[in-house]
Amino acid sequence: MAGFFIAVLDDSSNSGSADEMVAIDVFNDMLRANGHWVMAAGIAGPDQATVIDARGDEPVIIEGPYIDSPEFVSGFWLIEAPDRQTAIDLATQGSAACNRRVEVRAFL
């Protein structure tokens, strides 16, 4: 098994409707039942982000997002899958469940 990150892309945080939340719960239960689940979470919007660069002598701390974009990562799943195609298939199901675009990436 390999690890994969599935990012949920949205233009706001905590925006799931009641029906979407039910579908996400069903999807999460399927991930658990089939041994793919590692964890999942929603995350705060970019208005609550802080960028920190401590590579120099003094850290530079900037309030706000690294990238200013109308869409951002509003949540994620960490999953295990035997291969990339299975991860893509699961991400497709996750996209349908949350009714949002998603991006999937393998762990290095």
C-alpha positions in Angstrom: 0.0 0.0 0.0 1.1 3.6 -0.7 -0.1 6.8 0.8 -2.0 9.5 -1.0 -3.3 13.0 -0.2 -6.6 14.0 -1.6 -7.2 17.8 -1.4 -10.7 19.2 -1.5 -10.8 22.4 -3.5 -13.5 25.0 -2.6 -14.0 28.7 -2.5 -15.0 28.6 1.2 -14.5 26.5 4.3 -17.1 24.4 6.0 -19.5 24.8 3.1 -20.9 21.3 2.8 -24.7 21.0 2.7 -26.5 18.5 4.9 -26.8 16.1 2.0 -23.1 16.5 1.1 -22.1 15.8 4.7 -24.2 12.6 4.7 -22.5 11.5 1.4 -19.1 12.3 2.8 -19.9 10.2 5.9 -20.9 7.3 3.7 -17.6 7.7 1.6 -15.6 7.9 4.9 -17.3 4.7 6.1 -16.4 2.9 2.8 -12.8 4.0 3.1 -12.6 2.6 6.7 -14.4 -0.6 5.7 -12.0 -1.3 2.8 -8.8 -0.4 4.7 -8.0 2.8 2.8 -8.7 5.3 5.7 -5.8 7.1 7.4 -7.6 10.4 8.3 -9.6 13.3 7.0 -10.3 16.8 8.1 -11.7 20.2 7.0 -9.3 23.1 7.4 -9.7 26.8 8.0 -9.8 29.2 5.1 -6.8 31.2 3.9 -8.0 34.2 5.9 -6.7 32.3 8.9 -3.3 31.3 7.3 0.1 32.4 8.4 3.2 32.0 6.2 6.5 31.5 8.1 9.9 31.6 6.5 12.7 30.9 9.0 15.4 30.2 6.5 17.3 33.4 7.3 18.7 35.0 10.5 15.3 36.3 11.5 12.0 34.5 10.7 9.6 36.3 8.4 6.0 35.9 9.5 3.3 37.0 7.1 -0.4 36.9 8.0 -2.4 35.5 5.1 -2.1 32.7 2.5 0.9 31.7 0.5 -1.1 32.0 -2.7 -4.0 34.3 -3.1 -6.6 32.4 -5.1 -10.4 32.2 -5.2 -10.2 28.4 -4.6 -8.1 26.8 -1.9 -7.7 23.5 -0.1 -10.7 23.4 2.3 -10.2 19.8 3.5 -8.4 16.6 2.8 -8.3 12.9 3.0 -5.1 10.8 3.7 -5.7 7.4 2.3 -3.8 4.2 1.5 -4.2 2.5 -1.8 -2.3 -0.3 -3.6 -1.6 1.9 -6.6 -2.2 5.3 -8.3 -5.2 4.2 -10.3 -7.0 3.0 -7.2 -6.2 6.3 -5.5 -7.7 8.2 -8.5 -10.8 6.0 -8.4 -11.2 6.7 -4.7 -10.6 10.4 -5.3 -13.3 10.4 -8.0 -15.7 8.9 -5.4 -14.6 11.5 -2.9 -15.2 14.3 -5.4 -18.7 13.0 -6.1 -19.4 12.7 -2.3 -18.4 16.2 -1.4 -19.5 17.7 -4.7 -16.2 19.6 -5.1 -13.2 19.3 -7.3 -10.3 17.3 -5.7 -6.6 16.9 -6.4 -4.8 13.6 -5.6 -1.1 13.3 -5.0 1.1 10.4 -3.9 3.3 10.6 -0.8 7.0 10.5 -1.6 
